[in-house]
Amino acid sequence: MVMAKRKICVVTGTRAEYGLLRWVIDGIAKSPVLELQLIATGMHLSPEFGLTVQEIEADSHRIDRKVEMLLSSDTPVGITKSMGLGMIGFADALAELQPDLLLVLGDRFEIFAAASAAMIARIPIGHIHGGEATEGLIDESIRHSITKMSHLHFVAAHEYRQRVIQLGEDPDRVFNVGGLGVDSIMRLDLLSRHELEASIGFQFLSRNLLITFHPVTLEKNTSVNQINQLLNALSELQDTGLIFTMPNADTDGRILLERVQGFCKERTNAKAYTNLGQLRYLSCVRYVDAVVGNSSSGLTEVPSLQKPTVNIGDRQRGRLKASSVLDCEPNTLSILEAIRRSFSSDFVCQLKTTQNPYGNGGASTAIIRKLEDTTIDTDSFKKSFFDLPAQ
């Protein structure tokens, strides 16, 4: 008798998230005991953010459902309404697909909507990259909320495993697999410098920076000032190529996009990209002198390529950081000092010994093995709160 495959439904809403999930998705599709279901949502379906659903389709993965939820608004009201639309769409999609497990990554509002719908539908949830801390973001609360909805946990470091257990999760269902971003660095054949320049239409200068700056969503009315401070700092640099990637669909994200686009229009050494894609993004990391901004990639992926990260402000406060990460305040002077420090010969020399706290690769394979081997049934949905031993 042939056993039915276990249906694993993966939800993806952003270009960066899909880049992280890509090898997990491939592994599920190739597994003899798992069946892949794929839902695309959020920024993937928006022309404003590059219509990156086309990248998924280019990888020859069938998208089982598309959940439209993103309103053309970056206000708190608009984001909240998008979440409501998402829950309605995911309710229908999950009712039709009937997966055995929903697999999600991270902490964005799209993923919160998907997890909430699955919880109500009594579908077990597997959560990747839980237990992390980003004290400047709404994502912090969303991430821990998804942890409490979930039944299998795939974390990126020992400290994060301990935090998930501290939240009351069964240690037998919390697996330290390492960071997914490291897998892509190990598996992709990155472009040569010449190939990269031709692909993105940008000529590298004697020094180059890759810049991604997102809103700090737990702060009110700081986005304009902070992006202005960053752009002021960058305008002080001489003979430096500036490669910008655009912010995500977060609260107050549009003002950042407008300021960056205006900055680039006035300069021949700066260019902004709605979507580089993971191959070109990681290839840029390989050839630039530093990564600047407040993206999680600067902490979780960039250290594996032994490049400096200038980490601005509080967006990533609380995450594990390699010695290659330079923290600075979101003001022009502090940003300039950190960038110049990243260029210094002594700092560049010490990069050779950088160890990434998110591991050395293999997370995707570990997740697939656990999905294949771990029992997922109706009893999985009934969780007991795991109490830590009394001190």
N, C-alpha and C positions, 0 to 999 in steps of 0.2 A: 504494500500500500504506500503510495507516494504522499508524504506529509506536505500539507500546505505551507507555503513560505510565510514567514512573519513579516507583516506589512509595517514598514518604518516610513513615516511621513515626515519629511524635512521641510521646514519653513525658512525662506530666506527673503530679506527685505532690502538689503543694501549691497553695493558692489564689494565693500571690504569684507562683509560677513560671508558672501558667497565665495570670495577668494579663500577664506579660512576653511569653509565647509567643503570645498571642491573635492578634496581627496577622500573625505568621509562619504560624500555622495557617490563618487566612483566606486568606493569599496562596497557600499550597500548594493549598487547596481550589479556588481560582479559576484556577490556572495551567493553560494549555492542554497542558503537557507533564509536569506532576506529578500524582500521585495521592496523596491524603491517607489515611494510616492513623493512628488515634489510640488510644493506650493510656492509661487512667486507673489510678492506683495510689495507695498511701500514704494521706495525710490526706484526699484527695478522697472516699474510700470509707468514712470514719469519721464516724458521727454525733457523736462527741465533739468533732470539729473542724469541725462544721458541714455535713457531707455535701456538700461543694462540687462534687461531680460534677454536681449539679443545675445549677450555673452553666454548665458546659460544654454540657449538654443544652439549656439555655435559649438558647444561642447557635446552636442548630440544627446542631451538629456531631454526626455519628454516632460513637459510641465503639465501636471495633472489638473491643476486649478490655478487661476489668477484671481487674487483677491484685491480688488481696487479699494483703497481706503484713504489715500493721501489727498487732502484738500490743498488748494493753492493758498495756503495761509501758514505763517510761522508764529502766530500768536498762541498764547496758552489756550484760548477758546478753540482755535482751529486745530491744534494738536489733539485736544481732548475729544473734539468731534470726530477726528480721524480715527482715534481709538475706538469710538463707538461704532463707526462704520466697519472697522476691522473685525470687531466681535461678531457683528451680524454676518459678514462675509465668511469668517472662519466657521461659524456655527453651521452654515449651509455646506461648506466644503467638507468639513469633517463628517457630517451626517451622510454625505454621499460616498466618501472614500472609506470610511470605517477602518481606520488604521489600528494596528495593535499597539503602536507607540508613536507619540509625536516627539520628534527630535528638534530641539531649538538651541541656539547659541546666544549667549550674552544677555543684553539688558536694555534693548531699545523698546520704544512704546509699541511698535508693530508686534514684537515678540511677546510682550505682555498681553496684548489682545488675543493672540493665538493660544497662549498657554491658558488664559482664563476660559476661553471657549472649550478647550480640551478638558480642563478640570470639571466643568459643568457636564460635559458629555461622558464623563467617567472613562477617559482615555489616558492611560499612563503617559508620563512625560519624562524624557531624558534631557537633561540640561548640561550644556557645555560651557565652561569658563565661569562657573559659579564661585562664590566665596571671595571674590575680589573686591577691592575697595576703591571707589572714586568719589571722594568726599565733596567734590565740587559739582556733582551732577545729580539730576533726578534719577539717572540710571542706577545709582547706588541703591535706592529703595526698590526700584523695579527688579534689579538683579536678585536681591534677597527675597522678594516676594515670589519670583519664579522658582527659587530654590525651595520654598515651602510648598509650592504646588507640585514639585517634581518627585520622581520616584527613583531615578538613576542620575548620578552626578559624576560628570567627567571634568575634573579640575586640573589646573595647570601647574600647581606647586603644592608642596607639603603644607605650607602655611594656609593656603586656601582650603585644603582638605580639612584642616583643623577648624577653620571658621564655619564650614558647612556643617560639620558635626556639632559645633557649638550652637548652631541654629536648631538642633534637635533631630538631625538626620541620622539614620542608621549607618554606622561606619562600614558595614558590609556592602553598602550600595553607594559608597563614595570612593571614586577611583582617581588616583593621581596619574594622569596620562601625559602631562606636559602641555605646552602651548601649541595650538594648531598652526600658528604663523610660522613656526620654525620648520614645520614639514614642507611648506611651499619653497622655502629657501633651499632646502636639501634636495627637493625633487625637480624643481624647474631648471631648465637650461637658460640662464639669464643672457640677455642680449649683450653683444659687444658694444663698446662705446660708439663706434661708427653706426652700427645697426640702430642703436637707441636714438642717436641724433637724427637719423633719417626718419625713424618711426614717429617721433614727436615733433619734428620740424623745429628743432632748437639746437643752436650751436653753443657747446659748452665753452666757458671762459676759463681763465686761470684758476679761479675758485668758483664753486657752485653750491647752492643750497636748495634743498627740497623742503617746501613749507606747506604745512596743513594746520589751519587754526579754526577750531570749532567754538561755538558759544559755550560759556560756563552756565549751565541751565539752572543752577540753584542761586545764581546772582541776578539781581534785577538791574537792567539798564547799564550793564558794564560792557556790552559787546562793542559799541561804537568806540568808546575810549580805548579799549584794549587793542582793537585792530589798528586804530590810529597810532598807538604807541609802537606796535610791531612794525608797521609800515614806515614810520619815522626812523626806526633803527635800521631797517633794511636800506633806506635811501642814503644812509651814511657810508655804506660799503662801496669800495671802489673795485672795478673790474671783477664783479661777482655776478654770475648767472643766477637767476631766481626762478625756480620752477614751483608754481603753486598748484596744489590740488584743492578742489572746491569743498566747502563744508557740507555736512550732512543736512538732512531735513529736520533740523532741531528748532526749538524756540529761538527767535531772533537771528536765525541763520541768514536771512536774505540781506541784511545790512552788511554782513561780512562779505558776502558774494559781491555786492555792488562796490564796496570799497576796494576789494582786490582787483576787480575788473577795471575800475578807473585807474588804479595804480599801474597796472600792466599796459594800458593804452598809452600812457605817457612815457614809457621806457622801452628801449630796444633790448635790454638785458633781462626782461621779465616776461613770463608767459604763464597763463592760467589754463588749467585743464579740468573739464567737467568730470572726465573719467579716464584715467590712465590705464586702468586694468592692472591686475596683480603682477603680470610679467613685466610690464613697463615700469610700474611703481618700484618693484624690488630692484630692477636694473638701474633705475635712477639712484636708489640708495647706494648701490655698489660704487657709483662713479661720482657722487657729490661729496663735498667735504664735510657736510653735517646735515642732519634733519632738524628742522626748527618748527615749533608750534606746540600743540597740546593733544595730539592724537595718541591713542593707545599703542599704535604701531611703533612709535618711537621708543617705547619701553619693552614691548613684547617681541618685536621682530628685528629692529635695527641693530641691537647689540650682537646678534648672530653674524652680522656682516662686519662687525668691528668698526662701526662708524659712530661718531658722536651724536648725541641727541641733546638739543637745547629745549628743555621742557618748561614751558611758560605757564606760570600761575597755578591755580588750584584744581584744574579739571581732572588731573590724574593723581591728585594727592591721596596717598594710601596704598598705591600699587607698589609691588616689589620693583626695585630698580637696580640695574647693573651699574658698574663703576663708570661706564661710558655716558651716563646720563648727567647732564648739568642742569640743575634747577635754577630758575630765576623768577623774579617778580615781573608782573605784566606792565613794566614801564620801560621807556626807551633806553635809559642808562643801563639798567640791569640786563636787558636783552642784549645790548651791544657788548657788554662785558662778557657775557656767557658765550656769544658767538666768537669773539676774539680769543677767548680761552680755548674754544674748540679748535681753533686754527693753530694754536701754539705747538711748538715742536715737542715739548715735554708731554703734553696731553696726548698728542697723536702717537707718541712712542708707547705710552701705556695702554693704548687700545689693543695692542697685540695680545694682551693677557686677559681681555674682557671675557667674562663668563656670563652667559645669558641665564638668569634665574628661572626662565620658562623652559629649560631643558635643551636637549640636543636632537629633537625630532622623534618621530615614531608615534605621535599622539593619534593620528588617523587610524593606523593599524590596530592600536590598543583599543580604541573605541569600537571598531568593527568586531573585534574578538569578543568584547563584553556584550555587545548587542546580540551576537550569535549564541553565546553561552549562558547568559543570565536569564533566569525564569521571569517571564512577564505574563501575569494572569490577573484575574479579578482580585485575588488576595493582595497583589502588589499595590492596589489602589488604597487599601486600608493601612494607614501608617500609624505607628506608635511614636510618640515623642521620645527621642533618646536623651535621657538626662545624663549630664556629666557627673562623674563621681564627686561627692562632697569634698570640699577642700579641708 
